[in-house]
Amino acid sequence: MGKKLAQSISVTKPDVVIVGGGAGGIAVALHLIEQAKKGRILREIVIIEKRDILGPGLAFSTDCHGTILNMHSDTMGIYNENPQDYTQWRKSLEDGPFPSRVDYGKYLQERWTKATEEARALGIVIVAVQANATDIDRVGDSGYTVTLDNQTTLTAHAVVLALGNFTGSANGHLAGKPGYLANPWPTTQLSSIPPTAHVLVVGSRLSAVDTALYLSENGHQGPVTFMSRSGRLPRVQGDPTPNPRRYALHELAREVEGTGNPEENLLRLASALMDEISTATGGDWSWMVEKASPKEQLEADLAAAQEGRVRWQSILNGTAPVVERYWNALSATSQKLFMERFNSAWMTYRHAMPVKNAKRVLALLSKGQLRVVRGDNVAWEGNMFTARTSAGLVETPYVVEATGAESRLERVDSPLVRAALAKGLLAPHAAGGVVVDFHSLQADKGLYVMGSLTRGTHFYVSATDRVAAHASRIAKSLTCEPFAAALHVAVFVGGDLVSNIMASKLVPELLRAGHVPYIFLAPEQRRQKGAAAEVPELAFLESELLQEHVIPYFSGKGAEDARSPTVRQLAAMHGILVRPLPIRSFSGTMGKHRIDAGLSLGPGELPGADEYFSDGGRTLLQLHSEKLSSYRGVMAAARSGGGHFLYALREVRRVGTHVVDIRKHAVDQAKPALACMEDVHALGIEMAMGAVGKIARGEHLGAVSPVAEGDGGRPSKAEVDEYAAGIVQVLVDSFASTQKRDDFQSHILEVVREWSDRNYA
């Protein structure tokens, strides 16, 4: 599917011109439309794309059929806040987590089609033009003029260069020689190679693997040689497993960003990551021992991946959102040292191949059709290519360069980039690509760059999760949304049902917004106040049942499709820290984890919080029902009078508290009391996330007038009975997965019956 692009332009001066209509350019446009949905002003967008369809680009087009994705589909969502969007879109999961590139191209096209419809409804004009941008000039302080290959010019307020990934070429001197392919893309060009010919592939990473497998799957019977300086194949991906200490990787980023000596950061990073890997693997480093041959190595790697003995991958994969921060904290000298000495090994381990491809590569190695050798240069001898390798002299009529993305400007073939460099609109980065602002990706006022050209600034730029993240940041900058820092947020959770359910819904939202949540559990003495002193039945239903029977029941079990994972399941799913609230070392614990903001999901005091959150610009918020005083349970919140449930968000200061937000939600009296709470959870999450967003952007929280507190009073026996009748269903609906639902319901019913028999015998 896909709509053919226009050949001419009928616009005046658009807000933004996006040069490049592949995944990167589309991602910017989609995130701009998301910004418009939030009320940001946007009138007109122009996309310039040399191909005739927007979305797939070359990488995910039908010209690259026969290859699969090398990244798990759960990480391939084009929207930054929903990495699983692609998996959710897929019509069938029969081909596993690594579907074809062409399928992903269809996803991009469908997402683009849907977004353009949304843009039209918002009054945004989008024009897509098939052309090549060849030149760019600044126009005063008001924008840029982009020149196309048909000599048409287009003036815009801002320009985004989303030029994709330029392919690397280690042997440019061979250009024009018969049998030399400067890169394997599109893969359809590989069909021109005779099926019995010997092919030398320069490189041995993922692009080389794609090349060999395409040849093999399309009937190639001749020998294939991978030649690289390392002579190593990529490792093999196991099933993705959460890193239980994900938060530690973010703390490491804070540590190296705050150090006064960047020269020491490379050693600091290496040491810390080795410690994390050692913890994840139980100190087992045998996977680092090189086998005697690439075939033996691949056999061992494949077995380890299939048997789940690749826990080290959870650490390396977990660096994805923070590795650019690690890189940015290194000195120029350390960056150069890393590229020269360690980058090859990093790429081997970090960018592993799917099991499906590993099996196919092993089959080629086993039957002797493929070999992997060490070597560097290729020469042209007049009628044949030659290369001196670890296996001796290699002679071949065909050479395919497959060394991945290129960021060295002298090897980037782009008239547009050359023009921008010559005119001083772009500046070379010592580590590759061009200089851009780390957060906004601006190279100059109103000129943005993404993709392999920002490698010097961000290091890790080609994976879809980074494309989506960078597109989101560009869109926010273009629409003047202030930069939002990634906060470390402490969530203080009581022993009651409501705060636990709220935490289960709040944590994913914090993660989606790029923050790092920590959960601190209230001590037992705080849990026993309130309902326990007044109504023992409610103390059991709201607190004891959860703490002593629900959470233990699910201990060690996955949440699967449960609506509200327990706090321990949240820790396992997202790699967040869950621990008891420290009493004597509150400030020390918060400081250790570099907590920026706290959110208490209840009315109780936090001993030691005043001291920590009153210093260093840190903020403590408290979210709870406004119309409660003596009784603080779920039911009284719903029956507190006035026909509305009130949520208040307070900022807690050493000198007192003040209300920063207060909202109400109508209580449906026809529903059980606890079901009313389900209705309003989203309201509390919205309030909390709004305040955290303001803190992240450095904005003032503001203040509103409080509502006079009321008292729900002691519930009647009939109300308690009604509440108890519905509690089991709420617990099952919240915490049980579809598969465990019946067993869990039977378990809870039995617990309630036993409690009732003991107390009402």
LINNORUR-V175373 format. One record per residue. N is the residue number from 0. NEAR is the number of other ideal C-beta (glycine too) atoms within 12 Angstrom. Layout:
<<N & NEAR> <N & NEAR>>
This chain:
<<0 & 19> <1 & 30> <2 & 20> <3 & 14> <4 & 25> <5 & 22> <6 & 18> <7 & 16> <8 & 30> <9 & 14> <10 & 27> <11 & 16> <12 & 24> <13 & 35> <14 & 35> <15 & 46> <16 & 49> <17 & 47> <18 & 50> <19 & 47> <20 & 48> <21 & 43> <22 & 48> <23 & 49> <24 & 48> <25 & 50> <26 & 46> <27 & 52> <28 & 52> <29 & 46> <30 & 43> <31 & 47> <32 & 37> <33 & 33> <34 & 34> <35 & 33> <36 & 21> <37 & 20> <38 & 12> <39 & 23> <40 & 18> <41 & 33> <42 & 24> <43 & 31> <44 & 46> <45 & 45> <46 & 49> <47 & 46> <48 & 42> <49 & 30> <50 & 33> <51 & 22> <52 & 30> <53 & 47> <54 & 43> <55 & 39> <56 & 40> <57 & 33> <58 & 42> <59 & 42> <60 & 36> <61 & 28> <62 & 26> <63 & 32> <64 & 27> <65 & 30> <66 & 44> <67 & 36> <68 & 37> <69 & 38> <70 & 36> <71 & 34> <72 & 34> <73 & 27> <74 & 32> <75 & 40> <76 & 35> <77 & 49> <78 & 35> <79 & 32> <80 & 28> <81 & 27> <82 & 32> <83 & 24> <84 & 29> <85 & 36> <86 & 28> <87 & 18> <88 & 26> <89 & 26> <90 & 14> <91 & 12> <92 & 17> <93 & 10> <94 & 19> <95 & 22> <96 & 26> <97 & 35> <98 & 32> <99 & 33> <100 & 36> <101 & 30> <102 & 33> <103 & 42> <104 & 37> <105 & 27> <106 & 37> <107 & 43> <108 & 32> <109 & 28> <110 & 37> <111 & 40> <112 & 25> <113 & 23> <114 & 35> <115 & 29> <116 & 16> <117 & 23> <118 & 29> <119 & 16> <120 & 14> <121 & 25> <122 & 15> <123 & 30> <124 & 24> <125 & 40> <126 & 34> <127 & 40> <128 & 35> <129 & 27> <130 & 33> <131 & 24> <132 & 43> <133 & 26> <134 & 29> <135 & 42> <136 & 26> <137 & 27> <138 & 22> <139 & 12> <140 & 10> <141 & 15> <142 & 27> <143 & 39> <144 & 28> <145 & 45> <146 & 28> <147 & 28> <148 & 20> <149 & 18> <150 & 13> <151 & 26> <152 & 25> <153 & 39> <154 & 29> <155 & 38> <156 & 34> <157 & 42> <158 & 49> <159 & 51> <160 & 47> <161 & 44> <162 & 46> <163 & 38> <164 & 36> <165 & 35> <166 & 35> <167 & 33> <168 & 31> <169 & 32> <170 & 33> <171 & 24> <172 & 18> <173 & 29> <174 & 19> <175 & 12> <176 & 24> <177 & 17> <178 & 27> <179 & 31> <180 & 37> <181 & 28> <182 & 38> <183 & 43> <184 & 35> <185 & 29> <186 & 37> <187 & 21> <188 & 23> <189 & 36> <190 & 20> <191 & 21> <192 & 35> <193 & 18> <194 & 20> <195 & 16> <196 & 25> <197 & 30> <198 & 42> <199 & 49> <200 & 51> <201 & 44> <202 & 45> <203 & 44> <204 & 42> <205 & 40> <206 & 41> <207 & 45> <208 & 44> <209 & 42> <210 & 47> <211 & 45> <212 & 37> <213 & 39> <214 & 43> <215 & 32> <216 & 24> <217 & 21> <218 & 15> <219 & 31> <220 & 20> <221 & 24> <222 & 30> <223 & 43> <224 & 45> <225 & 48> <226 & 43> <227 & 37> <228 & 28> <229 & 31> <230 & 27> <231 & 33> <232 & 44> <233 & 41> <234 & 41> <235 & 40> <236 & 39> <237 & 30> <238 & 24> <239 & 30> <240 & 27> <241 & 27> <242 & 34> <243 & 26> <244 & 32> <245 & 35> <246 & 40> <247 & 33> <248 & 37> <249 & 43> <250 & 29> <251 & 35> <252 & 35> <253 & 28> <254 & 25> <255 & 35> <256 & 26> <257 & 16> <258 & 23> <259 & 12> <260 & 16> <261 & 23> <262 & 18> <263 & 20> <264 & 33> <265 & 29> <266 & 21> <267 & 25> <268 & 35> <269 & 24> <270 & 17> <271 & 30> <272 & 34> <273 & 21> <274 & 19> <275 & 32> <276 & 32> <277 & 20> <278 & 21> <279 & 32> <280 & 26> <281 & 13> <282 & 14> <283 & 17> <284 & 14> <285 & 16> <286 & 32> <287 & 20> <288 & 13> <289 & 21> <290 & 22> <291 & 10> <292 & 21> <293 & 38> <294 & 25> <295 & 19> <296 & 31> <297 & 38> <298 & 24> <299 & 28> <300 & 41> <301 & 35> <302 & 22> <303 & 31> <304 & 33> <305 & 21> <306 & 16> <307 & 19> <308 & 24> <309 & 34> <310 & 32> <311 & 37> <312 & 34> <313 & 30> <314 & 34> <315 & 35> <316 & 38> <317 & 36> <318 & 35> <319 & 37> <320 & 33> <321 & 40> <322 & 34> <323 & 33> <324 & 33> <325 & 36> <326 & 37> <327 & 30> <328 & 31> <329 & 35> <330 & 23> <331 & 22> <332 & 18> <333 & 31> <334 & 31> <335 & 19> <336 & 19> <337 & 28> <338 & 26> <339 & 14> <340 & 16> <341 & 24> <342 & 27> <343 & 25> <344 & 23> <345 & 28> <346 & 33> <347 & 33> <348 & 32> <349 & 32> <350 & 34> <351 & 37> <352 & 42> <353 & 38> <354 & 32> <355 & 29> <356 & 40> <357 & 38> <358 & 23> <359 & 30> <360 & 44> <361 & 35> <362 & 22> <363 & 37> <364 & 31> <365 & 19> <366 & 16> <367 & 14> <368 & 27> <369 & 37> <370 & 33> <371 & 40> <372 & 34> <373 & 24> <374 & 34> <375 & 21> <376 & 22> <377 & 38> <378 & 23> <379 & 23> <380 & 17> <381 & 11> <382 & 12> <383 & 24> <384 & 37> <385 & 25> <386 & 34> <387 & 19> <388 & 27> <389 & 24> <390 & 20> <391 & 15> <392 & 20> <393 & 35> <394 & 25> <395 & 36> <396 & 28> <397 & 37> <398 & 45> <399 & 45> <400 & 36> <401 & 42> <402 & 39> <403 & 36> <404 & 37> <405 & 35> <406 & 37> <407 & 28> <408 & 29> <409 & 18> <410 & 28> <411 & 34> <412 & 20> <413 & 34> <414 & 21> <415 & 38> <416 & 39> <417 & 21> <418 & 24> <419 & 37> <420 & 28> <421 & 17> <422 & 21> <423 & 17> <424 & 32> <425 & 34> <426 & 25> <427 & 26> <428 & 32> <429 & 22> <430 & 32> <431 & 34> <432 & 40> <433 & 41> <434 & 29> <435 & 36> <436 & 26> <437 & 24> <438 & 28> <439 & 33> <440 & 41> <441 & 32> <442 & 39> <443 & 29> <444 & 21> <445 & 32> <446 & 44> <447 & 46> <448 & 52> <449 & 49> <450 & 46> <451 & 42> <452 & 48> <453 & 48> <454 & 40> <455 & 34> <456 & 39> <457 & 41> <458 & 39> <459 & 35> <460 & 43> <461 & 39> <462 & 35> <463 & 42> <464 & 39> <465 & 40> <466 & 46> <467 & 41> <468 & 41> <469 & 47> <470 & 45> <471 & 41> <472 & 38> <473 & 45> <474 & 43> <475 & 34> <476 & 35> <477 & 39> <478 & 31> <479 & 20> <480 & 28> <481 & 19> <482 & 23> <483 & 25> <484 & 29> <485 & 36> <486 & 37> <487 & 35> <488 & 46> <489 & 48> <490 & 51> <491 & 49> <492 & 47> <493 & 45> <494 & 40> <495 & 45> <496 & 47> <497 & 47> <498 & 46> <499 & 45> <500 & 38> <501 & 45> <502 & 49> <503 & 41> <504 & 34> <505 & 45> <506 & 43> <507 & 29> <508 & 31> <509 & 40> <510 & 33> <511 & 29> <512 & 32> <513 & 33> <514 & 36> <515 & 40> <516 & 47> <517 & 45> <518 & 41> <519 & 39> <520 & 37> <521 & 36> <522 & 24> <523 & 18> <524 & 17> <525 & 29> <526 & 31> <527 & 23> <528 & 25> <529 & 37> <530 & 37> <531 & 27> <532 & 17> <533 & 25> <534 & 30> <535 & 23> <536 & 32> <537 & 38> <538 & 31> <539 & 33> <540 & 44> <541 & 45> <542 & 39> <543 & 29> <544 & 36> <545 & 39> <546 & 31> <547 & 21> <548 & 29> <549 & 43> <550 & 31> <551 & 20> <552 & 29> <553 & 35> <554 & 18> <555 & 13> <556 & 24> <557 & 20> <558 & 31> <559 & 19> <560 & 17> <561 & 30> <562 & 24> <563 & 36> <564 & 35> <565 & 40> <566 & 43> <567 & 32> <568 & 38> <569 & 41> <570 & 33> <571 & 27> <572 & 30> <573 & 35> <574 & 32> <575 & 42> <576 & 36> <577 & 33> <578 & 25> <579 & 23> <580 & 35> <581 & 28> <582 & 21> <583 & 12> <584 & 19> <585 & 29> <586 & 26> <587 & 15> <588 & 26> <589 & 35> <590 & 23> <591 & 22> <592 & 36> <593 & 30> <594 & 42> <595 & 35> <596 & 42> <597 & 43> <598 & 49> <599 & 40> <600 & 45> <601 & 42> <602 & 33> <603 & 27> <604 & 23> <605 & 37> <606 & 21> <607 & 25> <608 & 35> <609 & 22> <610 & 21> <611 & 32> <612 & 33> <613 & 21> <614 & 18> <615 & 15> <616 & 15> <617 & 30> <618 & 37> <619 & 40> <620 & 44> <621 & 40> <622 & 46> <623 & 41> <624 & 49> <625 & 37> <626 & 33> <627 & 33> <628 & 20> <629 & 22> <630 & 35> <631 & 40> <632 & 47> <633 & 50> <634 & 46> <635 & 40> <636 & 51> <637 & 40> <638 & 37> <639 & 38> <640 & 24> <641 & 21> <642 & 16> <643 & 27> <644 & 43> <645 & 36> <646 & 40> <647 & 38> <648 & 41> <649 & 34> <650 & 33> <651 & 35> <652 & 22> <653 & 16> <654 & 9> <655 & 14> <656 & 27> <657 & 21> <658 & 30> <659 & 34> <660 & 34> <661 & 31> <662 & 28> <663 & 25> <664 & 28> <665 & 18> <666 & 31> <667 & 20> <668 & 18> <669 & 11> <670 & 23> <671 & 28> <672 & 41> <673 & 39> <674 & 27> <675 & 33> <676 & 42> <677 & 33> <678 & 25> <679 & 35> <680 & 36> <681 & 21> <682 & 31> <683 & 42> <684 & 31> <685 & 23> <686 & 38> <687 & 44> <688 & 38> <689 & 28> <690 & 42> <691 & 43> <692 & 32> <693 & 27> <694 & 38> <695 & 29> <696 & 22> <697 & 16> <698 & 19> <699 & 12> <700 & 30> <701 & 17> <702 & 19> <703 & 20> <704 & 13> <705 & 19> <706 & 24> <707 & 17> <708 & 22> <709 & 22> <710 & 21> <711 & 35> <712 & 20> <713 & 20> <714 & 31> <715 & 17> <716 & 14> <717 & 13> <718 & 28> <719 & 32> <720 & 20> <721 & 25> <722 & 39> <723 & 35> <724 & 21> <725 & 29> <726 & 42> <727 & 32> <728 & 24> <729 & 37> <730 & 38> <731 & 29> <732 & 25> <733 & 39> <734 & 41> <735 & 33> <736 & 25> <737 & 15> <738 & 14> <739 & 24> <740 & 23> <741 & 14> <742 & 18> <743 & 31> <744 & 25> <745 & 17> <746 & 25> <747 & 35> <748 & 23> <749 & 18> <750 & 27> <751 & 31> <752 & 17> <753 & 18> <754 & 25> <755 & 23> <756 & 11> <757 & 12> <758 & 16> <759 & 16> <760 & 8>>
